[in-house]
Amino acid sequence: MYDICIIGAGVGGGAVAHALAPTGARILLLNRQGSLPREAGNWDPEVMFSEQRYKSPETWTDGDTGEPFRPGMYYWLGGNTKVYGSALLRLHPRDFGPLDTYDGLSPAWPIAYDDLAPYYDRAERAYHVHGRRGADPTEPPASGPFPHPALAHSARVQEVAEGLRAQGVQAFELPMGVKYSHEDPGAGAFVLREAFDLLGWPAFDGYPDLLHLKCDAETASVLPATQYENVDLVTDATVTRIGTDGDGRRATHVEATVGGVATTFRAGTFVLCAGAVQSAALLLRSASDAHPDGLANGSGAVGRHFMRHTTSKFYASASAVPNPSKFQKTLAINDFYFGVAGDPEWEHTPLGHAHLMGKHLARQLLDDLAPGALSHEEAEAFTAHSVDWWIQTEDLPLPDNRVTLGTDGGIRVHYTPTNRPAQDKLMDVLQEKLEAIGFDRFLRVPMPLSVVNHQCGTCRMGDDPAASVVDRAGRAHEVENLYLADASVFPASGASNPTLTIAANAYRVADEVTGRL
């Protein structure tokens, strides 16, 4: 019998375990897989993008077309952060209130930015965030500087940054979570700029990090938590059901297969952090007489309001200027996050966020395009000169954008993107600015449904039990000892990367759990 059972060892579960470990409570942390193997294939583009060795083999179904697809899901310790690009941004204070977007109203959260601010500070420390306060023109208030100084731009990215600033764009240093600074005392010989420069940069965004210099959820929170004797980590554990007492008011146990063996774990408190899609699916699979439509689903909101950001890759190439950068993910733009100043049509309509991706290879570009769109030689020439952007716009929590279960128990995702015209406008504005500094070829690649790395919203937080799944403390309205602490609780997505907000909110929920122990 454990005091606390945490389901999922990604960003949310890792932060909860990290926060609760010093309390002395007996904690069980369950995860579907163990540590991603550290091997040469971690940095091999053939292994990562053609063989897809580390990606989950599961398939989900597009609920609108009936077509199966393989989602970009990684269930190793650390979850999808094992291959993320370490961009760690805060949501803006306005993101927590109602916000008018192109396709409708983005709803308010039941908590405000100030409620998360101290936990953002904590998450930035845990993830070794490097950045420069004041560089982002829309930057949220913070109690002090970033834990570490901003990463330096490559020579080509510095040229682009200066060119954009000459065009009136306040491009800023992207906050990044890496163990890169000399300011990390006693962190070990590998945590040096020289090691990262020589070994770590070429394969970073989209790759696992062989050196563990990337601050993913495993290195930032799971491994520190499991150093405590009161924390048990069980891997190769697929949780299939959360059981309750007779009236359904308290969770009593989880049913799982561990190494293929059916196993039951009991605890006094449960914290579900399996990711927005899998958390919703587990609650739906946990239906009972007391919860006929799924555990904690009296509101009917479990699985609904699915969001993943409206996203595109935006390749910009300057034929006259090569880009030899090994690592270019250091620059971001938020000037148009809330609209285009001086444009009557778009001045008060949010467009979203842009930042550089890791330097893309010709193979990656060809994978993004329709077959035959470019030859390999053309792709090589394009990427030799390209600067590669990731564009993300807030999508809306539509009730019919939802996760359901098929008759076979498989996951079905129903999703219609929103605010696509706003994203197109953002790319139009950015293209105009880039053309003015010598870029002359552009490719826009909207991301398919299988790109679910920013999934959120399926078990939304709210004060009204009839319209939400958990309260502002993260506790299920209908199950008094069940908490959720992943992105499933987001009422709205904003347009910033969700990782830091997941971690900050999970630290906040952990404090709520501590107060009830």
HELIX and SHEET records of a PDB file:
HELIX    1   1 VAL A   11  LEU A   20  1                                  10    
HELIX    2   2 ALA A   21  THR A   23  5                                   3    
HELIX    3   3 ALA A   40  TRP A   43  5                                   4    
HELIX    4   4 PRO A   45  PRO A   45  1                                   1    
HELIX    5   5 GLU A   46  GLU A   51  3                                   6    
HELIX    6   6 GLY A   79  VAL A   83  5                                   5    
HELIX    7   7 PRO A   93  PHE A   96  5                                   4    
HELIX    8   8 TYR A  113  ALA A  126  1                                  14    
HELIX    9   9 ALA A  155  ALA A  166  1                                  12    
HELIX   10  10 ARG A  193  ALA A  195  1                                   3    
HELIX   11  11 PHE A  196  GLY A  200  3                                   5    
HELIX   12  12 ALA A  217  ALA A  217  1                                   1    
HELIX   13  13 GLU A  218  VAL A  222  3                                   5    
HELIX   14  14 LEU A  223  ALA A  225  1                                   3    
HELIX   15  15 ALA A  276  ARG A  285  1                                  10    
HELIX   16  16 ALA A  362  ASP A  368  1                                   7    
HELIX   17  17 HIS A  376  ALA A  384  1                                   9    
HELIX   18  18 ARG A  420  GLU A  435  1                                  16    
HELIX   19  19 ALA A  487  VAL A  489  5                                   3    
HELIX   20  20 THR A  499  ARG A  516  1                                  18    
SHEET    1   A 6 VAL A 231  VAL A 234  0                                        
SHEET    2   A 6 ILE A  27  LEU A  30  1                                        
SHEET    3   A 6 TYR A   2  ILE A   7  1                                        
SHEET    4   A 6 VAL A 261  LEU A 272  1                                        
SHEET    5   A 6 ALA A 251  VAL A 258 -1                                        
SHEET    6   A 6 ALA A 237  THR A 244 -1                                        
SHEET    1   B 5 VAL A 231  VAL A 234  0                                        
SHEET    2   B 5 ILE A  27  LEU A  30  1                                        
SHEET    3   B 5 TYR A   2  ILE A   7  1                                        
SHEET    4   B 5 VAL A 261  LEU A 272  1                                        
SHEET    5   B 5 LEU A 482  LEU A 484  1                                        
SHEET    1   C 4 PRO A  68  PHE A  69  0                                        
SHEET    2   C 4 TRP A  60  ASP A  62 -1                                        
SHEET    3   C 4 ILE A 411  HIS A 414  1                                        
SHEET    4   C 4 ARG A 402  LEU A 405 -1                                        
SHEET    1   D 2 LEU A  99  THR A 101  0                                        
SHEET    2   D 2 GLY A 104  SER A 106 -1                                        
SHEET    1   E 2 VAL A 129  HIS A 130  0                                        
SHEET    2   E 2 MET A 176  GLY A 177 -1                                        
SHEET    1   F 6 PHE A 172  GLU A 173  0                                        
SHEET    2   F 6 LEU A 331  ILE A 333 -1                                        
SHEET    3   F 6 HIS A 353  LEU A 356 -1                                        
SHEET    4   F 6 SER A 386  THR A 393 -1                                        
SHEET    5   F 6 THR A 310  SER A 317 -1                                        
SHEET    6   F 6 ARG A 441  PRO A 446 -1                                        
END                                                                             
